[in-house]
Amino acid sequence: MASSTSEPNRTPGRVAAIAAAAPVLAAALLGNFATTPNIPWYDTLAKPPLTPPNWVFGPAWTTLYILMAYAFYLILRLEPATPGRSAAIFIFFLQLALNTAWSFAFFFARSPLLGLVVVLPMEALVITTIILFYRLDRMAGYSLAPTAFWVAFATYLNAGIFLLNA
């Protein structure tokens, strides 16, 4: 039974939390599946300046995935008929799919070139998602900003690895 204080037509909090966390967790787990066994290969590559130690990537991506899920949760809590909500969700899923695809392209396929092919549109989609989310909920947009910065840094690393190991 709905509470009389609940807002009409909004996704209930628990449902939105699960719906937001599940795809982000799935992306994280799939990315980890593609990445972890290929760390020994990655360790053999020449890397550009500013490449952080391997231990930085786990906490960085964990933080970014938490922020992604939170941002998505905020959008899911909006009334489904909110103008722009469906488009924002669609673009969010596209960037999340490319996020996962990058791990398979770069690590699983062991291809820095394929990684670049994926990461460039991924960055564009992350920025687009930020804009769309921001228009709907400022905190949702702000929550994705670190992802855009990290993906830009990852693009630099990916490009550097490609150039140094071609």
Contacts in CASP RR format, 6 or more apart in sequence:
PFRMAT RR
TARGET T0000
AUTHOR 0000-0000-0000
METHOD contacts of the structure
MODEL  1
MASSTSEPNRTPGRVAAIAAAAPVLAAALLGNFATTPNIPWYDTLAKPPL
TPPNWVFGPAWTTLYILMAYAFYLILRLEPATPGRSAAIFIFFLQLALNT
AWSFAFFFARSPLLGLVVVLPMEALVITTIILFYRLDRMAGYSLAPTAFW
VAFATYLNAGIFLLNA
6 12 0 8 1.000
7 79 0 8 1.000
8 79 0 8 1.000
9 79 0 8 1.000
9 80 0 8 1.000
9 81 0 8 1.000
10 77 0 8 1.000
10 78 0 8 1.000
10 79 0 8 1.000
11 19 0 8 1.000
11 76 0 8 1.000
11 77 0 8 1.000
11 80 0 8 1.000
13 73 0 8 1.000
13 77 0 8 1.000
16 73 0 8 1.000
16 76 0 8 1.000
16 77 0 8 1.000
17 73 0 8 1.000
19 76 0 8 1.000
20 69 0 8 1.000
20 70 0 8 1.000
20 72 0 8 1.000
20 73 0 8 1.000
20 76 0 8 1.000
21 69 0 8 1.000
21 73 0 8 1.000
23 72 0 8 1.000
23 93 0 8 1.000
23 96 0 8 1.000
24 65 0 8 1.000
24 68 0 8 1.000
24 69 0 8 1.000
24 72 0 8 1.000
24 96 0 8 1.000
25 65 0 8 1.000
25 69 0 8 1.000
27 65 0 8 1.000
27 96 0 8 1.000
27 97 0 8 1.000
27 99 0 8 1.000
27 100 0 8 1.000
28 61 0 8 1.000
28 62 0 8 1.000
28 65 0 8 1.000
30 100 0 8 1.000
30 103 0 8 1.000
30 104 0 8 1.000
31 100 0 8 1.000
31 103 0 8 1.000
31 104 0 8 1.000
31 107 0 8 1.000
32 103 0 8 1.000
34 100 0 8 1.000
34 103 0 8 1.000
34 104 0 8 1.000
34 107 0 8 1.000
34 108 0 8 1.000
35 103 0 8 1.000
35 107 0 8 1.000
35 108 0 8 1.000
38 107 0 8 1.000
38 108 0 8 1.000
38 110 0 8 1.000
39 54 0 8 1.000
41 107 0 8 1.000
41 110 0 8 1.000
42 54 0 8 1.000
42 107 0 8 1.000
43 54 0 8 1.000
45 112 0 8 1.000
45 161 0 8 1.000
45 164 0 8 1.000
45 165 0 8 1.000
46 161 0 8 1.000
46 164 0 8 1.000
46 165 0 8 1.000
47 157 0 8 1.000
47 160 0 8 1.000
47 161 0 8 1.000
47 164 0 8 1.000
48 156 0 8 1.000
48 157 0 8 1.000
48 159 0 8 1.000
48 160 0 8 1.000
48 161 0 8 1.000
48 163 0 8 1.000
48 164 0 8 1.000
50 156 0 8 1.000
50 157 0 8 1.000
51 157 0 8 1.000
60 150 0 8 1.000
63 146 0 8 1.000
64 146 0 8 1.000
64 147 0 8 1.000
64 150 0 8 1.000
67 143 0 8 1.000
67 144 0 8 1.000
67 146 0 8 1.000
67 147 0 8 1.000
68 96 0 8 1.000
68 143 0 8 1.000
68 144 0 8 1.000
68 147 0 8 1.000
70 140 0 8 1.000
70 143 0 8 1.000
71 92 0 8 1.000
71 133 0 8 1.000
71 139 0 8 1.000
71 140 0 8 1.000
71 141 0 8 1.000
71 143 0 8 1.000
71 144 0 8 1.000
72 89 0 8 1.000
72 92 0 8 1.000
72 140 0 8 1.000
74 133 0 8 1.000
74 137 0 8 1.000
74 139 0 8 1.000
74 140 0 8 1.000
74 143 0 8 1.000
75 85 0 8 1.000
75 88 0 8 1.000
75 89 0 8 1.000
75 92 0 8 1.000
75 133 0 8 1.000
75 136 0 8 1.000
75 137 0 8 1.000
75 140 0 8 1.000
76 89 0 8 1.000
78 85 0 8 1.000
78 136 0 8 1.000
78 137 0 8 1.000
79 85 0 8 1.000
80 86 0 8 1.000
82 136 0 8 1.000
84 132 0 8 1.000
84 135 0 8 1.000
84 136 0 8 1.000
85 136 0 8 1.000
87 132 0 8 1.000
88 129 0 8 1.000
88 132 0 8 1.000
88 133 0 8 1.000
88 135 0 8 1.000
88 136 0 8 1.000
91 125 0 8 1.000
91 128 0 8 1.000
91 129 0 8 1.000
91 132 0 8 1.000
92 129 0 8 1.000
92 132 0 8 1.000
92 133 0 8 1.000
94 125 0 8 1.000
95 122 0 8 1.000
95 125 0 8 1.000
95 126 0 8 1.000
95 128 0 8 1.000
95 129 0 8 1.000
98 118 0 8 1.000
98 119 0 8 1.000
98 121 0 8 1.000
98 122 0 8 1.000
98 125 0 8 1.000
99 122 0 8 1.000
101 118 0 8 1.000
101 122 0 8 1.000
102 115 0 8 1.000
102 118 0 8 1.000
102 119 0 8 1.000
102 122 0 8 1.000
102 154 0 8 1.000
105 111 0 8 1.000
105 114 0 8 1.000
105 115 0 8 1.000
105 117 0 8 1.000
105 118 0 8 1.000
106 112 0 8 1.000
106 114 0 8 1.000
106 115 0 8 1.000
106 118 0 8 1.000
106 119 0 8 1.000
106 158 0 8 1.000
112 158 0 8 1.000
112 160 0 8 1.000
112 161 0 8 1.000
112 162 0 8 1.000
112 165 0 8 1.000
113 162 0 8 1.000
115 158 0 8 1.000
116 155 0 8 1.000
116 158 0 8 1.000
116 159 0 8 1.000
116 162 0 8 1.000
119 151 0 8 1.000
119 154 0 8 1.000
119 155 0 8 1.000
119 158 0 8 1.000
120 155 0 8 1.000
122 151 0 8 1.000
123 148 0 8 1.000
123 151 0 8 1.000
123 152 0 8 1.000
123 155 0 8 1.000
126 144 0 8 1.000
126 147 0 8 1.000
126 148 0 8 1.000
126 151 0 8 1.000
127 148 0 8 1.000
129 141 0 8 1.000
129 144 0 8 1.000
130 141 0 8 1.000
130 144 0 8 1.000
130 145 0 8 1.000
130 148 0 8 1.000
133 140 0 8 1.000
133 141 0 8 1.000
133 143 0 8 1.000
133 144 0 8 1.000
134 140 0 8 1.000
134 141 0 8 1.000
134 142 0 8 1.000
END
